[in-house]
Amino acid sequence: MTRVAEDASFEELLDAEGPFQVNPEATRGEQLANIRRIYPLDKERLGCLAIGIEPVD
């Protein structure tokens, strides 16, 4: 794990990280819809974490 960043919403997370860094195969709108299908608004209000990872040799 290389870092952890906290955002108040999934929209803020995608804006801060850049949608390509989260999922290069989906648009920002698609990613937001997919995430919100899994995590409803009451869970999103708890805050969102972006976790950076790198492979280890």
Backbone bond lengths (Angstrom), bond angles and torsions (degrees), N, CA, C in turn:
res aa  C-N    CA-C-N  psi(-1)  N-CA   C-N-CA  omega(-1)  CA-C   N-CA-C  phi
1 M - - - 1.446 - - 1.528 107.25 -
2 T 1.338 115.38 131.67 1.463 119.07 -176.98 1.525 113.46 -103.72
3 R 1.331 116.37 -25.05 1.466 118.59 -179.97 1.519 110.17 -170.36
4 V 1.327 115.49 164.31 1.459 122.96 173.72 1.524 106.98 -135.77
5 A 1.335 116.06 130.96 1.464 121.10 177.28 1.527 108.14 -126.02
6 E 1.314 116.67 139.89 1.465 121.59 -179.71 1.520 109.89 -110.37
7 D 1.317 115.74 136.87 1.464 122.44 176.39 1.523 108.47 -129.92
8 A 1.331 115.63 158.27 1.463 120.63 -177.86 1.523 112.98 -79.77
9 S 1.341 117.59 -21.05 1.461 120.27 -178.03 1.529 109.55 -150.96
10 F 1.329 115.71 166.10 1.456 120.11 176.90 1.524 110.99 -66.69
11 E 1.316 117.13 -33.07 1.465 119.91 177.03 1.527 110.21 -63.23
12 E 1.330 117.12 -45.47 1.465 120.84 177.88 1.525 110.97 -62.51
13 L 1.325 116.79 -39.93 1.457 120.79 179.12 1.524 110.93 -61.44
14 L 1.335 117.17 -47.74 1.462 120.24 179.95 1.523 111.52 -65.59
15 D 1.333 117.62 -35.90 1.462 120.46 176.95 1.530 111.27 -66.42
16 A 1.325 116.54 -41.53 1.466 120.70 -177.27 1.527 112.02 -73.37
17 E 1.315 117.18 -41.31 1.463 121.08 -175.20 1.519 112.76 -87.40
18 G 1.321 116.24 -28.36 1.455 120.85 -173.41 1.514 109.07 87.87
19 P 1.312 117.87 124.83 1.470 120.91 -176.82 1.527 113.52 -55.84
20 F 1.326 117.80 -33.78 1.466 120.55 -179.21 1.527 111.38 -62.78
21 Q 1.328 116.59 -34.10 1.469 120.91 179.71 1.526 111.76 -71.64
22 V 1.317 116.64 -27.05 1.462 120.80 -179.38 1.523 110.04 -83.33
23 N 1.332 116.45 -50.47 1.468 121.81 179.03 1.526 108.20 -153.71
24 P 1.323 117.57 102.35 1.468 120.40 -176.44 1.528 114.25 -68.98
25 E 1.310 117.80 -8.27 1.465 120.80 -177.58 1.528 113.84 -100.83
26 A 1.320 118.01 2.98 1.461 120.99 -178.59 1.524 110.36 -134.11
27 T 1.321 116.13 148.31 1.462 120.80 176.49 1.523 109.57 -71.76
28 R 1.310 115.11 166.26 1.463 119.98 177.49 1.524 110.41 -57.27
29 G 1.329 117.13 -45.26 1.457 121.51 -179.83 1.517 112.76 -62.25
30 E 1.326 116.28 -41.67 1.473 120.28 177.75 1.521 110.89 -64.12
31 Q 1.319 116.04 -42.57 1.464 119.88 179.67 1.520 111.09 -63.24
32 L 1.315 116.44 -44.54 1.457 120.40 -179.89 1.531 110.59 -61.29
33 A 1.326 117.12 -44.58 1.469 120.85 178.75 1.523 111.01 -63.26
34 N 1.331 117.56 -42.70 1.466 121.27 -179.81 1.521 111.97 -64.22
35 I 1.328 116.62 -44.26 1.460 120.94 179.67 1.529 110.10 -63.21
36 R 1.311 117.07 -43.18 1.467 120.25 -177.25 1.528 113.03 -72.20
37 R 1.318 117.47 -18.82 1.465 119.48 172.19 1.518 110.80 -69.76
38 I 1.326 115.70 -32.22 1.463 121.38 -179.32 1.521 111.19 -85.19
39 Y 1.326 116.13 -44.39 1.464 121.92 -175.79 1.529 109.57 -115.98
40 P 1.326 118.70 105.78 1.457 121.24 179.67 1.536 111.62 -67.63
41 L 1.317 115.79 169.61 1.464 122.46 -175.06 1.527 112.73 -54.88
42 D 1.329 118.39 -38.16 1.467 119.25 -179.14 1.531 111.42 -64.68
43 K 1.318 117.78 -30.40 1.468 120.76 175.69 1.530 111.02 -78.42
44 E 1.328 116.99 -38.00 1.461 120.85 178.50 1.526 110.84 -60.67
45 R 1.314 116.79 -35.43 1.470 121.05 -179.39 1.529 112.71 -63.02
46 L 1.334 116.97 -17.95 1.458 120.54 178.31 1.526 112.06 -73.71
47 G 1.331 116.75 -15.78 1.456 122.45 -179.04 1.512 110.14 112.84
48 C 1.316 115.88 162.17 1.465 122.46 -175.82 1.522 109.22 -129.88
49 L 1.328 115.79 138.90 1.451 120.95 179.19 1.520 110.44 -114.59
50 A 1.313 115.75 137.40 1.464 122.09 169.64 1.525 105.82 -110.20
51 I 1.328 115.89 127.34 1.455 121.32 -176.56 1.528 108.66 -116.91
52 G 1.316 116.31 121.21 1.464 121.32 177.40 1.520 110.08 -86.06
53 I 1.325 116.30 135.98 1.460 120.71 178.97 1.518 110.37 -134.35
54 E 1.311 116.48 152.24 1.458 123.00 175.19 1.513 107.82 -137.70
55 P 1.333 117.31 144.62 1.467 118.79 176.40 1.529 111.02 -67.02
56 V 1.309 115.77 150.44 1.461 122.29 178.89 1.520 107.57 -111.26
57 D 1.314 116.50 134.11 1.479 120.26 178.52 1.494 111.92 -69.28
